[in-house]
Amino acid sequence: MATKSPKFLFTQGTNRYRAYKFAGFALLTLLILIVAFAYNDTGSITLFDNDYKFSITRVTKSISFMVAILGLQVVAGFTGQLSLGQGFFFGTGAYVSAYLVADQDWAWFTSLLVVIPVCFLIGLLFGIPALRIKGLYLALVTLGMAAVFPSLIKLDFLIDYTGGAAGKQVDSDFIPPSWLPLDGIVDALHTIPLIGQYFGEGDGLSSKEEQRVWTFFLMTILALICFKVVSNLIKSRPGRAMRAIRDNETSAAVNGMSLAFHKTMSFGVASALGGVGGMIYVAELGIASEGDFTQLISILFVVGMVVGGVGTLSGAVLGGLVIAFIPDWASSTQNLPGVPERWLQGPTGGLILGVGLIVVTFVLPGGIIAGVRKIRGRIVQVLPETPALMPGVAGAAPLEPVSAQVSGGLDGGPTTADDD
């Protein structure tokens, strides 16, 4: 039985393909603006008589999770090493940033000059023993790292730096520059037909709302940079080596790839990204508390990676949103059609998240991204650019383009299923 052709076909390098990519970026920009200005204060989405809270603060928190899961994708999704210790580096980045900003008067982004190399070097040190173990043994060792982190930060000689059980509080905020016309942007959004009413009714933003919007913009840009760096990495020669090691270590070694180097480096890169995620987290919340960096957060990162899609960049985005919103929304669910109300009483957040994970694992073993790609493939298909004539072959006809389902990468170029 012949498969149905997609409704839209685009060939790379053509004007239609450029217009298609531009439309995608325009929609993404509009979505960012809607989130920033429509939900700069806590709002709610009503569904089945349930009110689900949605705010820019929670979205910024999810961005920190996205970056941490992105690092986990590097070491687990692209290199094939099951790590459950990402919460250790997430917490390390949070506490190092909090100390530098609160006690040394550093700027938040300047603290990354210390956070990134510190987490990278610690990741390398932990990556060396990982060369001799793998599978469940590696998962157990890395989970131990995450488990001991709350105890480490309460050690007597570190209390002056970490604040101990009370946590490390930071009062520094992101103040938007005076030249940024945030009020003008709000006024312009109010004029958009149909959706302008959702951007507030006041004449402008309060100082606190401006800080939330500015923080969200800055952290979004930082996250985009991280995703761009990883996108370029996995398309490079070292990135291809990592994926080769994941698929078949023996074959990769036979072809001259250094297993020790690439495995260790993947741990370092993943740890550095975990530290960046920790900085975003504490910059948004204003406090680093040991209760936020238990082994549970490491397990949630793995859950987010699996639900979003292992070995995909866009899966890290969905995974961050899932672990930031779904447990809270599940706990807020009081009414569902066909479900007795007594079943929804009590701590249902973790239960619904667990059931959802089981369902996704069976229905979409490749994660949510796998389902999205399948649906998109029936609507839109991108064909590779027709190659030029081979030099020295007179009158040779150009090769026919091979139909391939590709998805747009963060840089607008084609990617494979692993790279998206």
LINPE-V797611 format. One record per residue. N is the residue number from 1. RES is the residue in one letter. OMEGA is omega in radians with two decimals (NA if undefined). Layout:
# LINPE-V797611
n;res;omega
N;RES;OMEGA
N;RES;OMEGA
This chain:
# LINPE-V797611
n;res;omega
1;M;-3.09
2;A;3.12
3;T;-3.12
4;K;-3.13
5;S;3.11
6;P;-3.09
7;K;-3.07
8;F;3.08
9;L;3.12
10;F;3.08
11;T;-3.12
12;Q;3.12
13;G;-3.14
14;T;3.12
15;N;3.12
16;R;3.13
17;Y;3.11
18;R;3.10
19;A;3.10
20;Y;3.13
21;K;3.13
22;F;3.12
23;A;3.11
24;G;3.12
25;F;3.11
26;A;3.11
27;L;3.10
28;L;3.11
29;T;3.12
30;L;3.11
31;L;3.12
32;I;3.13
33;L;3.13
34;I;3.13
35;V;-3.05
36;A;-3.00
37;F;3.13
38;A;-3.08
39;Y;3.10
40;N;2.94
41;D;-3.08
42;T;3.06
43;G;-3.13
44;S;3.05
45;I;-3.07
46;T;3.13
47;L;-3.10
48;F;3.12
49;D;3.06
50;N;3.10
51;D;3.14
52;Y;-3.09
53;K;3.14
54;F;-3.12
55;S;3.13
56;I;3.10
57;T;3.12
58;R;3.11
59;V;3.10
60;T;3.06
61;K;3.12
62;S;3.10
63;I;3.10
64;S;3.09
65;F;3.13
66;M;-3.11
67;V;3.10
68;A;3.11
69;I;3.06
70;L;3.07
71;G;3.09
72;L;3.07
73;Q;-3.12
74;V;-3.04
75;V;-3.10
76;A;-3.07
77;G;-3.05
78;F;-3.14
79;T;3.04
80;G;3.12
81;Q;-3.07
82;L;-3.12
83;S;3.08
84;L;-3.07
85;G;-3.09
86;Q;3.10
87;G;3.09
88;F;-3.10
89;F;3.04
90;F;3.11
91;G;3.11
92;T;3.11
93;G;-3.14
94;A;-3.07
95;Y;3.10
96;V;3.11
97;S;-3.13
98;A;3.14
99;Y;-3.10
100;L;-3.11
101;V;-3.06
102;A;-3.02
103;D;-3.10
104;Q;3.09
105;D;3.06
106;W;2.99
107;A;-3.08
108;W;-3.08
109;F;3.06
110;T;3.14
111;S;3.11
112;L;3.10
113;L;3.07
114;V;-3.07
115;V;-3.05
116;I;-3.14
117;P;3.13
118;V;3.14
119;C;3.12
120;F;-3.12
121;L;3.10
122;I;3.10
123;G;3.09
124;L;-3.13
125;L;3.11
126;F;3.13
127;G;-3.13
128;I;3.07
129;P;-3.13
130;A;3.13
131;L;-3.06
132;R;3.14
133;I;3.11
134;K;3.11
135;G;-3.08
136;L;3.13
137;Y;3.08
138;L;3.11
139;A;-3.13
140;L;3.14
141;V;-3.13
142;T;3.07
143;L;3.07
144;G;3.07
145;M;-3.13
146;A;-3.09
147;A;-3.07
148;V;-3.06
149;F;3.13
150;P;3.11
151;S;-3.13
152;L;-3.05
153;I;3.08
154;K;3.07
155;L;-3.03
156;D;-3.06
157;F;3.11
158;L;-3.06
159;I;3.14
160;D;-3.13
161;Y;-3.03
162;T;-3.10
163;G;3.10
164;G;-3.10
165;A;-3.14
166;A;3.13
167;G;3.14
168;K;-3.10
169;Q;-3.12
170;V;-3.11
171;D;-3.08
172;S;3.12
173;D;3.04
174;F;-3.13
175;I;-3.12
176;P;3.12
177;P;-3.08
178;S;-3.09
179;W;-3.11
180;L;-3.04
181;P;-3.12
182;L;3.11
183;D;3.10
184;G;3.10
185;I;3.11
186;V;3.12
187;D;3.13
188;A;3.12
189;L;3.11
190;H;-3.09
191;T;-3.13
192;I;-3.13
193;P;3.04
194;L;-3.06
195;I;-3.10
196;G;-3.10
197;Q;-3.09
198;Y;-3.09
199;F;3.06
200;G;-3.11
201;E;-3.10
202;G;-3.14
203;D;-3.12
204;G;-3.13
205;L;3.02
206;S;-3.12
207;S;3.13
208;K;3.11
209;E;3.09
210;E;3.11
211;Q;3.11
212;R;-3.12
213;V;-3.12
214;W;3.09
215;T;3.13
216;F;3.12
217;F;-3.10
218;L;-3.11
219;M;3.05
220;T;3.11
221;I;3.13
222;L;3.12
223;A;3.12
224;L;3.09
225;I;3.12
226;C;-3.14
227;F;3.11
228;K;3.13
229;V;-3.14
230;V;3.09
231;S;3.10
232;N;-3.13
233;L;-3.04
234;I;3.05
235;K;-3.11
236;S;3.13
237;R;3.07
238;P;3.13
239;G;3.08
240;R;3.09
241;A;3.11
242;M;-3.12
243;R;3.08
244;A;3.09
245;I;3.10
246;R;-3.05
247;D;-3.11
248;N;-3.09
249;E;-3.09
250;T;3.13
251;S;3.13
252;A;3.13
253;A;3.13
254;V;-3.13
255;N;2.99
256;G;3.14
257;M;-3.12
258;S;-3.14
259;L;-3.10
260;A;-3.09
261;F;-3.03
262;H;3.09
263;K;-3.13
264;T;3.13
265;M;3.12
266;S;3.06
267;F;3.14
268;G;-3.14
269;V;3.14
270;A;-3.14
271;S;3.12
272;A;3.11
273;L;3.05
274;G;3.09
275;G;3.09
276;V;3.09
277;G;3.10
278;G;3.09
279;M;3.12
280;I;-3.11
281;Y;-3.07
282;V;3.09
283;A;3.12
284;E;-3.08
285;L;-3.14
286;G;3.12
287;I;3.02
288;A;-3.09
289;S;-3.06
290;E;3.12
291;G;3.14
292;D;-3.01
293;F;3.06
294;T;3.12
295;Q;3.12
296;L;-3.12
297;I;3.08
298;S;3.12
299;I;3.10
300;L;3.09
301;F;3.10
302;V;3.10
303;V;3.13
304;G;3.13
305;M;-3.11
306;V;-3.13
307;V;3.14
308;G;-3.11
309;G;-3.12
310;V;3.11
311;G;3.10
312;T;3.10
313;L;-3.14
314;S;3.07
315;G;3.09
316;A;3.11
317;V;3.14
318;L;3.14
319;G;3.10
320;G;3.11
321;L;-3.10
322;V;-3.06
323;I;3.09
324;A;-3.01
325;F;-2.96
326;I;3.13
327;P;3.14
328;D;3.13
329;W;3.12
330;A;3.11
331;S;-3.13
332;S;-3.10
333;T;-3.14
334;Q;-3.10
335;N;3.03
336;L;-3.14
337;P;3.09
338;G;-3.12
339;V;3.11
340;P;-3.06
341;E;-3.11
342;R;3.11
343;W;-3.08
344;L;3.12
345;Q;3.10
346;G;-3.07
347;P;-3.10
348;T;-3.07
349;G;-3.14
350;G;3.14
351;L;-3.12
352;I;3.10
353;L;3.12
354;G;3.10
355;V;3.11
356;G;3.13
357;L;3.12
358;I;-3.13
359;V;-3.14
360;V;-3.12
361;T;-3.12
362;F;-3.07
363;V;-3.12
364;L;-3.10
365;P;3.09
366;G;-3.12
367;G;-3.13
368;I;-3.12
369;I;3.12
370;A;3.10
371;G;3.12
372;V;3.14
373;R;-3.12
374;K;3.11
375;I;-3.13
376;R;3.14
377;G;3.11
378;R;-3.10
379;I;-3.06
380;V;3.05
381;Q;-3.12
382;V;3.13
383;L;3.10
384;P;-3.14
385;E;-3.14
386;T;-3.10
387;P;3.12
388;A;3.09
389;L;3.10
390;M;-3.13
391;P;3.08
392;G;3.13
393;V;-3.05
394;A;3.06
395;G;-3.14
396;A;-3.14
397;A;3.12
398;P;3.14
399;L;3.09
400;E;3.10
401;P;3.13
402;V;-3.13
403;S;3.13
404;A;3.10
405;Q;-3.13
406;V;3.09
407;S;-3.07
408;G;3.09
409;G;-3.11
410;L;3.14
411;D;3.11
412;G;-3.12
413;G;-3.13
414;P;3.09
415;T;3.01
416;T;-3.13
417;A;-3.13
418;D;-2.97
419;D;-3.00
420;D;NA
